[in-house]
Amino acid sequence: MERAVVLIIACAFIIYGITRNETAVVLNKAVNICLECIGIG
């Protein structure tokens, strides 16, 4: 029961982030971090 509640809350936050277009922000940050690690950015 407790796991189900946590899963539902996690899914709600994921959907909320997708509707706010946060996926683009996260992808942009990930690309910048990767470029810094290899020394390009």
Long-range contacts (C-beta under 8 A, 24 or more apart in sequence): none
